[in-house]
Amino acid sequence: MERIALVDFCETIVSFQTYDSFLKFVLINELPRHFKIIGNKKFIKMYEILEKISRKTGINWFSYKQLLTYQTKGMEYSLLERYGKDFYDKKLKSNFIIPTIELIKDLQKENYRIILVSGGSDLYIKQFADEFGIKDILTSQIEFKNGISTGRLISDCMGWNKVELVKEYVKHRKIQGIFETGISDSKSDLPVLNLCKRKIVISRNSHQYWVENEMEEIVWK
């Protein structure tokens, strides 16, 4: 039986939320006129308000993440893949959370199977996985048909959906293992952390109120 570690990416391995940042990185270069509108702070604020209202209805009609994804419609996978590598090299590598990187290396020395489980995109997270010798990644997915983006987000790897995706991934690949360690920064990942025996929370600057006694907490600055 393998020992498995489920590890979040955004604000756990790198110090910021990456999905929106990545698509903005793409749009600034590919669709600068579009980005002037949807990247405007007032527009974003308005959309966030609409998103909160729509969530209360139980149907998320407004999602800024989906809106940004839609802007990629018609772009080739190879183009977005190149941007993913560029984003990783220019934006992510300089923003690693070092205590988490050290923790991952320690787990690898103990022969853990690490599964990255993130609401970010595989277009750049796979660059991290390749560099650190991690074979298993679960991320949000942009839909591509014949190598062209449809502009649809077909899998949003967030919250409870992470649990379902992890279980499906393990079952499909017939992985025989125990969820030994879970690592995340966010209360929204409690469903994933609760799958694991050992729960490690990555906190920036100070203790987080929701962290319980049986959890380990790494505070970094």
Salt bridges, closest charged atoms under 4 A:
GLU2 OE1 - ARG113 NH1 2.94
ASP8 OD1 - LYS162 NZ 3.15
GLU51 OE2 - ARG55 NH1 3.54
GLU81 OE2 - LYS126 NZ 2.65
ASP86 OD2 - LYS90 NZ 3.44
ASP89 OD2 - LYS85 NZ 3.05
GLU131 OE1 - LYS93 NZ 3.64
ASP136 OD2 - ARG113 NE 2.79
GLU143 OE1 - ARG152 NH1 3.05
ASP156 OD1 - LYS65 NZ 2.59
ASP189 OD1 - LYS162 NZ 2.98
GLU216 OE2 - ARG198 NE 2.70
GLU217 OE1 - HIS207 ND1 2.57
